[in-house]
Amino acid sequence: MDAITLEDLLAACSAGGSSLLTVRSELRPGAGDLAGVAPARYVDGSTPTYAYETRWDGNDAVTVVVLDSKGSSGNRVEAPVAQAIRDGHPVLSRVPRLTVTYQGQETLMDLDVPHRWADAHFRAGTIDGTPTTSDPRYRALRDATPANASALLHASPVGLVLGVWDSTRKARQARYRSALVGEVIGIVADQSAQPTPPRRGAARFDTIAPSVRLSGTDLERLVAQQASELSENNLKKIREDIRKAKGGPVSAAGIGLGSIPPSMTGLGFVACRRIVRHHVLSFAALRQIRFGLGVEGDAAARALLAALALNGLVRSNSELALRANCDLIEASPTVIEIDQRQGAVGQRRPPSIEEADDLLEQALVRAERHGVDWHGQTLDIVGDPAVAGGIADDAE
């Protein structure tokens, strides 16, 4: 079976080309069919739950549970690309990007933050001492349109691949849909009833001190020693417990001392009779974007974006790491299909990481002939100190 070629991408990114490329894998629990898996967790009001949906499987409507959502799937494509850039990868390090740095913290890229180039971490910062939103280079990104997205192509192309919405802007909000989307779903084993999230027991056993109850004075002293590292909500609860005790002993569980009795408050595992991971790269979506490079130049730029999407996807799919208790392995070879219009479909062999790198390099060389300039340029933003000072990771 043939591998994906640059000619495939160029043809698909030209008028009348393929609508999309699909990558599909059958997965199964690494521990075997008896193993349950931990789906992605959500909150319904204040109640933790899983996301169940109805899908069509052949001739049957089936209930599925979401193991990895569209948004999470996109993040998993970004993460290995960002790491390769940090590692100095010879091709991926040439991808243009925005960066933001808070004093004393690691520099983040548009591949790291939630809303890519439109993220608040960028908008709240400064460039050369000027507010980011007033800098002409950043304004060019916000003012770009699908009719000419050259500014984005040369500053933050990841948003053109995985989507971005400049949702807080008063007017002229940029919206670019995700050209690459994907998910992992499991067909629930029990199709007999409306599913409810199972519960699982959880506990904490402290071998040194099964129970620790301190005087309010002693607990306040221990809390004060680490107050700067405790969340505000936790601090508030501990001090409220001290106040309510009125001088009596108080549980030290709030600072992690003592056992926690077993309880059925945790979400349990779900049995799936089939697990599917699939991604779709929409050439039709990419063809809606132009870059002012002429017909052939625009097609070459789109092919470059498609090659970047595939590179991130190949790297992401090479690491089957979703979350604890959701360890999966491939159950069959990955299938890649390219729509050839009018009901025809062509198959391609899944590329290796090295082949995906070579494809990206070929696409970059072709795009450079038409004026595309990717040399690892960055738009560097200094994060506002007040934002860094307000960061808090509360348990809930």
N, C-alpha and C positions, 0 to 999 in steps of 0.2 A: 504494500500500500504506500502511495506517495506521501511525502511530508508536505506541510504547508509551505508555499513558496511566496516570494515577494510578488511574483506575477499574479498569484491568487489574490493577494491583498490589493494590488493596484487595480485589477479588474473589478473586484468587489466594491472598491471605493470610487469607481467611476459610474456615471449615469447608466442606469439599467442593469447594474451589477447585482450580485447576490444580496438578498435581504439580511441574512444573518448567518452566523456560525454558532453551532451548539456543541458544547462539551459535556458529556454525561458519563457518570461513573456509578456503578452499583457497589455499595459498601455493606459491611456487616460488623457486628461487635467483635472486637479482638478476642474476647473471652469466650465466644461461642454463642449459639442460638439461645441458650438459657439466660444469657446476660441481659439485664436491662441497661438502658442508657439514660443519661441525664440530659434532657432537652435544654434549650435556652430558657432562661427564667424571665418572667415579666411580673408586673404588679397590676392587679385589677382593683382600683381604689387603693386600699392598703393591704390587700391580700395577695401573697405571692402565688403565681400560677404558671401554667404553660400555655402556649398558643396552639390551639387545635383548629384545623380547617377541614373543609370538604374538598377533595380533589377527584378527578376523573382518571381511573386506572383501567384502560381498555374499555370494557362495557360496564364497569362497576363504579358507582360513586363510593369513595372510601374516605374514612377519617384519617387525617395525618397530623403529626405533631411536628412543629418547627424545631429542628436541631441547630440550624444556623440560618439567620435571617439575611435578607438582601443587604441591609446596612453592614452587618457583621462580615458578610462575605466580601464586600468592597474593602473593608478595613484589612482583611486578611490578604488581599491583593496588594495593598499599599505597603504593608509592613515589611515583606522581604525586599521590596524595591528600595525602601528607605534604608534598610540595613545594608544592602549592596552599595548604595551611595556612600554610606558612612565607611564602608570597607574599601572605598576607592575603586570600585568596579570600573574597568576601562570604558565601557559603553554607557552603563546606567548613570555613572557619575557626571555624564554630559547633559543629563536631563535638567532643564531650567527649573527653578523652584524658589519659593519664598521661605524665609527663615525668621524665627522670632527667638530672642534670647532674653531671659530674665537673669539678673545678676546672681551669680553663684549657682546657676542651674544649667542643665544641658540644653544646647540649642535644638529647637524643634523645627521641623519642616512642614510645608503644606500637606505632605503625606502623613503627618502625625496628628494634626489637629482635626477636630470634628467636621468643620465646614470648609476645609481646604482654603483657597485664597480669600474667601469671604468671611473667614472666622473672626470672632471678636478679639482673639488674642492679637491678631494683626491690626484690626481697626482701632484698638485701644492703645496701640504703641506709637512709636515715633520713628521717622527715618531722617537721619542727619539733624536731629533736634526738632524736626517739624512733624506735626501730627500726620500719621499715615494717611488718613483720609484726605489730607490737603496736598499730598505729594503727587505730582503729575504722573509719575510712573504707576502709582497705585490707582489713580483715577482712570488711567487708560484701561486698566483691567475691568473696572466697574462699568466703563462706558462702552466696552466692546460688545458686539452683537454677533449673532450667527452669520450675518451678512459679511462680516469681516472680523474674525476672532484672532487676528495675527498677534495682537498684544498678549493674549492668553497662551497662544502656542509658544511664544518666546519667553514667557515668564512663569507660567504655571499650567503646563499641559495636562497634569493629572486631573484637573477639574473637567476637562473636555472628555476624558475617558470615563470617569466615575461619577460625574455630575456635580453640580453646585447650584446653590440658590442664594442670591444676595438679598435675603429676606428682610433685613432691617432697614434697607434703604427706602427713603421716602418715595422716590419715583425712579423709573428706569431700572427696575430690579432685574438683574441678569439671572436667567434660568437656563441651565444646560442639563438635559436629562442624562441619566447614566447610560452610556453606550454599552457598558459591560455590567450585567446583573447576574446574580446567582443565589443559590440557597442549598441547604441540606434538609431533607424532610424524611420522616419515617412513617411508614404506613402502620398504624397502631394494630397490634395483634388482635385485640378484642374489638370487633366491629358491631357488637350487639346492642350497645347503649351509648348515650351521650357521655363521653369520657369526663371524669373529674380527676384532677391531679392527685396521684397517690401520695400518701404520707410516709415518712421514714423517720425512725428513731435517731436521736442525736443526744450526746452527753459529753461532759468533760470530767475526767478523773484526775484529781490532784493527789499524787502519791505522797507528797510531803505533808500536805495539810488538807484533808478532805473538806474541812469547813474552817473558814477564817472569819471571825467576828471581832471587830476592833471597837475601841471607844471612839466616839466622834472626834476627839482631839487627835488620837493617833492616826486615824484614817485621813483626816484633813492634812496632817503633816506629810503623809506619804503622797497624797494627791498634789500638794503644793510642790513637792520635789519634781514632779513630772507633768505639771499643769500645762506647760508649753507644748507637750507632745500628746495631750489628750484632746479629743474632739470636744467642741463646745457643748454638744448635746449630752455627752457622757459626763462632763464636769457638772453640768446643771443637774442631772439626775442624781449623781453621787451626793452632791451638797444638799439636795432636797431630801434624800434619805437620811442624811446626818441630822437635818433640822427636825424631821418627823420623829426620829429616835429620842429626842429630848434628853440627851445625855446617856442613853442606854447603848448597848452594843449594836454595831451596824455591820452588815455583810460587806466583805471586801471583794465581792465578785466583780464589781465595776472596774477594778484595776487588774482583774485577771487572777485573783487568788481564790482557791477553794474549788471544790467540784461543783458541777451543775448536774442535777438529777436527769436521768433519761426522760425524754419527752417525744411525742409524735408531732412535733411542730415543723419538722423539715420536709421539704418536697422529696418524694421518692423517685424511683426509676420507672421508666416506661418500656414495655416490651414492644418491639417492632418486628413485624414479619418481613419487612423489606425496607431498605434505606437507600435513598437516591440523592446523589449530588449532581446538580446541573448548573451550567452557566450559559448565558447567551450573549454573544457580541453582535450588536446591531450595526451592520454596515449602513442600513437605511438611515439610522440616527446620525452617523458620522457624515453621510452625504448631505445633511441639512446645513453643514457648517462650511463656510468659505473663508479664505485667508488672503485674498487679493493676489494670488500667485498665478492666475490663469487656470485653465481647465486641467492641464497636466500637472501643474504645480500643486493645485488644491488636492488632486487625487493622491499625489505623492505625500502630502502632509497628512492626509487622512490615513494612508497606509502606514505611516510612521506611528500615528496614534494607535492604530490597530495592533501593530507589532509591539508597542509598549504595553497595551492591555494583555496581549497573549503572554508576554514575558512575565508580567506580574502574576498571571493566572497559573502558568506552568510552575513558577516558584512556589506559589501558595499551595497548589495541589500536591506538591512534592512533600509537604509536611502535614500529615493528618493529625493535627493537634487542635482540638476544639476546646475541651475543658476536662476537668477531673470527672471520672466515671462516664466518659463518653469517648473511649478509645476505640477507634475504628480502623479497619483495614479494607483494602480493595477486595471485592468478591469476584470481579471479572475485569477484563481490560477496559480502559477508558475508550469511549467512542467519540470521534469528532466528525461532525457532519456540516457541510456547507450547502446551504440552499442554492439551487441552480435555477429557480423560478419555474413556474407552471407545473409544480408538483415534483420536479426532479431534484434529487439529492445526491451529492457526491461525498465520499468518505475520505478522510485523511488520517495519517498515522500521527499519534500524539508526539509532539517534539520533546526532546530532552531539554534540560536547562541550557546546555551548550548550544543546541540547535536554535533555541529561542533567542539566545544572545546573538548568534550569527544572523538570524533573521532581522533582529532589531538593528544591528550594525548595517546590514544591506539597505534597510529602509531609510536609515539616517543618511547614508551616502547618496541615495537617490534623491531624497528631499533636499539635501544641500545643493544639488545641481539647480534647484529651482528657487534658491534664496533662503531656505530655512537655516537658522543659525542656532544650533544647540552646542554650547561649549561649557556647560555647567554653570551658567550665570545665575547669580542669586540676587534677590531683592531683600536686603537685610534689615530687619525691624527690631528695635529695642522694646521689650515688653515694659508696660507701665509697672513701677514698683508696687503701687497700691493693689494691683491684681494679684501679684505674687504674695503679698502680705495677707490677702484675704482667702488664700487657698485652704480648704478644710475637707478632709475625707471622713464624712460621717457614715457610720455603719449602715444606716437605712438608705 
